[in-house]
Amino acid sequence: MMNLYSGTTDPFSHRCRIVLFEKGMDFEVIDVDLYNKPEDIAVINPYNRVPVLVDRDLVLYESNIINEYIDERFPHPQLMPPDPIMRARARQLLHTFEHELFSHIDVLEKNQKGTVDKSRAHVRDQLVQLAPIFVKQKFMLGDEFSMLDVAIAPLLWRLEHYGIELPKAAANLMKYAERIFSRQGFIDALTPSEKVMRR
């Protein structure tokens, strides 16, 4: 059985939980207190961070790497596109999300004065640019739920928690977010601490 060491409020761990629940497979989530991490996290991940997936002799960290492994090992439902060109585009967009959106998570989580307002504005502006995609399609890559939707979902869920308000121009993006939030895999993946992040 796979074990996922997962932070109860960590957006990167949240991604991995979503994929595991979407796949509907056997796994165990081991909750990790981010403020009092057990010593074995530093032993299995040299960066001393979650998420960490342990599958027999295999130990993986970094949420996108973990999620691609799960997707390849358990291909139903497939979350990465089967076509190599679309898969490459998906990976490129995942990289863009990390660089443009998730690189600000630390600042947003710590709510550091002086830097947090700049991060909020940057994330808000990047999300507003994504909104037009959802005029014509249900999900990030079209009509099928994919790894890109998994990747961005924890951020969309935490907007209120991070103090990010989206303008009316992003209405399509918020409708898209509600489509993700209503999926059973997403609902099942939420921890009690995450459930209270949104009213």
Secondary structure, 3 states (H helix, E strand, C coil): CEEEEEECCCHHHHHHHHHHHHHCCCEEEEEECCCCCCHHHHHHCCCCCCCEEEECCEEEECHHHHHHHHHHHCCCCCCCCCCHHHHHHHHHHHHHHHHHCHHHHHHHHHCCCCCHHHHHHHHHHHHHHHHHHHHCCCECCECCCCHHHHHHHHHHHCCCCCCCCCCHHHHHHHHHHHHHHCCHHHHHHCCHHHHCCCC
